[in-house]
Amino acid sequence: MNLKNNKLKIFCLSILSIIIISACNEEPNEIGLSLQPENEKYDIEINDTSTITSYSLIEDSVRTDETSKSLLGSFYDPVFGKTTAGFYTQFHLSSLGINFGDEPVLDSIVLSLAYAGYFGDTTTTQTLKVYEVTEDINYDTSYYSNNVLQYDQNNPIANINFQPRPNDSVLIDTIKYPPQLNINLSNISPDFGNKILNASEDELTTNEKFNELLKGIYLCTDPVDVIGEGAILSFSLVSQYSKITLYYSNSENDSLKYTFNIDSYCGRFNNFNHNNYEDASQEFKNQVIEHDTILGDNIFYLQPLGGVKAKISFPFIKNWSESKNIVINKAQLVFHVNEEDLSINNYTPPAKLLLVKINDEGKYQSISDQSEGDSYYGGEYNSTDKEYSFTITRHIQSILNNNEINNDLYLLISGSSVNANRVLINGSIPISPAQASDALQLKLFYTKLN
């Protein structure tokens, strides 16, 4: 008889768990109780005092080849210090077997890059440089944010000062185009353009042979020197507006042009440099560089672009398994954005965070709850409450049932290879008592079996 009662209790609690997740507007201790007989009702209790440890550490790198956006620019963050972004890319022939005619003469060669967003202060003037790459860029190779290639450092193709205008359309030959950055690659010297015009017929027959002649270009900017200034700019290299246009004439015709594509088959990747965090705030250095991890209990840091991640641990969560009569109905991990940093620096937090576990081999692995989809799992930024939350019910229950080892979790910025937005998160013990309600919390909705 007891066995049958226990099975009935477990079945009822399973139904309760489903109702809790889908009925967020009801009080947790009332949800679903009307479905049970009076003598079989179980109170759902809430606990948000579980010990959580958190601290930030440097990310090794992120993969950056053939991403949806390519980043360029420099930004001096008051917390994280200086960051610069540059990229390498091939470019391809728009038609094979091009013939520039007899006695071709270069007029100019222009690189156009279609804007796709930005992070930071676009009123800051930046210094941009373009170089010819002297090492192969391989489309089939995996490149990471700390990878570099050789380039002709002594002979820049372009060296300009510019103010980014990512929101302004441009007029070219009286026609209005979407926002783009146009860079003359022949102002310093005609050598780059002439290298193309003087190419042999064989070198222009295929993209493979063309990329043996011209392996690609590298774009970078000088670091900005004023705290709070600068911007990381996003470009869509596969946009129809991103291209290289060669303007020329020959013995028969004037005002000729030929377009080179930067298409989805071009090898390309980003390089990010955080200057070893030499210019970061002292508080940041104490935690991340000097490894004073206790400081993460107050506040911790997340930065994309191969920057900074956070380690999250529940050191005493197994204490909940001392009683076999407890069932977790819902486990919700809530991260609150540090509003002081938000008000002072006014940087938009990342749109989404990722929470992953670390397996026994030290590699990232998805948490089981993530298979339920983003609408259940969470991670999106709630701009009203200024928080991120994750539902990790299955993960916590598996730990309590001894089906999973209580390994550390890692909190990362989603899309960290293409987005520059960073954020500061409150730890479980905020610096100010007034911020106690905005502490890092693991909210456990659970039921005690009789």
PyMOL commands that set and color helices and strands:
alter all, ss='L'
color gray80, all
select helices_A, chain A and resi 2-22+33-35+38-40+191-197+202-204+207-213+275-277+282-289+293-297+317-322+339-345+368-372+374-377+393-400+433-438
alter helices_A, ss='H'
color red, helices_A
select strands_A, chain A and resi 44-47+53-58+70-77+81-89+92-93+105-120+126-132+158-162+170-172+175-177+180-184+217-221+230-236+243-249+256-261+268-273+299-302+308-313+326-336+353-358+364-365+387-391+409-413+423-426+441-448
alter strands_A, ss='S'
color yellow, strands_A
deselect
rebuild
show_as cartoon
